[in-house]
Amino acid sequence: MAKIIGFGILGSGLVAPFHAKGVRDSQGGQLIAVCDMNRERADKMAGEFKVKAYYSLADMLQDSTIQVVNVALPNHLHRDAVLDCARAGRHVLTEKPPAMSLKDTDEMIAACKKAKVKFGCTVQCRVRKAIQAIKKAVDSGRFGKILHADAYMKWFRSSDYYKSDAWRMSRKSGAGVTIQHAFHYIDLLQYLVGPARRVQARMTNLAHPEVQLEDTVLSFVDFMCGAQGVVEASTALWPGTDIRIEINGVDGTAIMMGEKMTTWKFREEKPEDAEIRLYGSAAQATGAGGAADFGHADHKVVIQDMIDAINEDREVVIPVSSVRPTLEICLAMYQSSASKKAIDLPVQDDETAWEWKG
Ligand SMILES: NC(=O)c1ccc[n+]([C@@H]2O[C@H](COP(=O)([O-])OP(=O)(O)OC[C@H]3O[C@@H](n4cnc5c(N)ncnc54)[C@H](O)[C@@H]3O)[C@@H](O)[C@H]2O)c1
């Protein structure tokens, strides 16, 4: 009989309800508590989901009914929280990016390994049916040699979004379109076609002069597999349109818009292709126009996987180690934009690349 797994959510801000709903709708998961140092936020969310409220992680970690902590804090605060959870023997599901540096990411991975706890990341777009179909086709060689892997994210976020919290205005805290928003789609590219070899990027602020960060990134990426690609990502483009992931191989092309497969064409048609063309819904919002404008179905899949992984004593479907190459590509983009040069991977952490020169 599978055990019931208790969850505690750290951070009761924008993304926390997506985790809470994911646990609520899971099989075998139970939300025990939420936690926020802002008592009003913690109390409000605890009331909505009828669970306990804690106001510090240390207190929440005293609760022995919590086995998994979902870290939904601002990006620069993930590291310390994850290390505390690992020390307390709790499994961790962290929001993206796992951390702001490769050093911190490696430290977190090592701490979770030492504590023998699972360490997953909610780059939840990976679990979309369209992405899973593309991944399977890549792995089985159906595309033939892959020529292009591209991500287009033409979104809109208002000035009020950036001004809603100090961390959303500071690159060192993890704000900026590249690491905060495009991270998901850069992650999809490396998940689908493998790590990058060289990155060139230009970052600009097109429509948010009140904040010192990039709201737009244009980048060329060369992948180890030989493919080339572009990443075009922005939060300046009103009203915001669905993201596009495009994979082109010698033998086929796949395009996902939002979560919907819009193109699925191979030189050799297979019986399952007709069904794959129906994957995803064009009606499902995926974040283009507003920060909370998306569903919790993908979070639910990642949370369900954490429950199953604990019960089956196996690795989670999105271990943080598999997300490290995404962080590396993002860091290379920042370094390339700052230096105006192409950057070869692997990269080292470089604090100076967070400075915004406009
Ligand atoms: N996976 C997704 O699609 C997705 C979407 C949005 C945000 N995110 C990620 O989720 C994380 C949180 O983003 P958000 O938009 O919800 O931020 P937010 O600012 O809305 O919420 C963060 C909360 O953490 C609280 N907090 C800060 N420090 C704390 C501490 N030491 N102890 C307890 N509480 C503390 C704040 O009071 C705030 O309520 C970020 O990593 C972000 O990148 C992911």
The ligand as a Gaussian input file, in Angstrom:
#p B3LYP/6-31G(d) Opt

LIG

0 1
 N        7.007000      27.139000     -12.543000
 C        6.374000      28.238000     -12.908000
 O        5.663000      28.270000     -13.895000
 C        6.560000      29.489000     -12.088000
 C        5.685000      30.571000     -12.211000
 C        5.893000      31.682000     -11.389000
 C        6.967000      31.721000     -10.495000
 N        7.803000      30.648000     -10.437000
 C        8.926000      30.620000      -9.485000
 O        8.380000      30.472000      -8.179000
 C        9.204000      31.143000      -7.238000
 C        8.365000      32.149000      -6.476000
 O        7.843000      33.090000      -7.377000
 P        6.525000      33.915000      -7.025000
 O        6.170000      34.653000      -8.264000
 O        5.514000      33.034000      -6.381000
 O        7.123000      34.943000      -5.956000
 P        6.321000      35.779000      -4.876000
 O        7.178000      36.934000      -4.539000
 O        4.929000      36.029000      -5.357000
 O        6.235000      34.781000      -3.616000
 C        7.351000      34.459000      -2.847000
 C        6.933000      34.463000      -1.374000
 O        8.049000      34.055000      -0.587000
 C        7.965000      34.747000       0.656000
 N        9.262000      34.695000       1.307000
 C       10.401000      35.356000       0.960000
 N       11.405000      34.991000       1.784000
 C       10.903000      34.099000       2.662000
 C       11.459000      33.353000       3.732000
 N       12.761000      33.462000       4.038000
 N       10.657000      32.531000       4.429000
 C        9.356000      32.409000       4.120000
 N        8.768000      33.084000       3.099000
 C        9.530000      33.922000       2.380000
 C        7.501000      36.139000       0.271000
 O        6.929000      36.825000       1.380000
 C        6.511000      35.843000      -0.859000
 O        5.175000      35.759000      -0.368000
 C       10.335000      31.778000      -8.039000
 O       11.424000      30.915000      -8.014000
 C        9.781000      31.862000      -9.439000
 O       10.789000      31.817000     -10.420000
 C        7.612000      29.549000     -11.194000

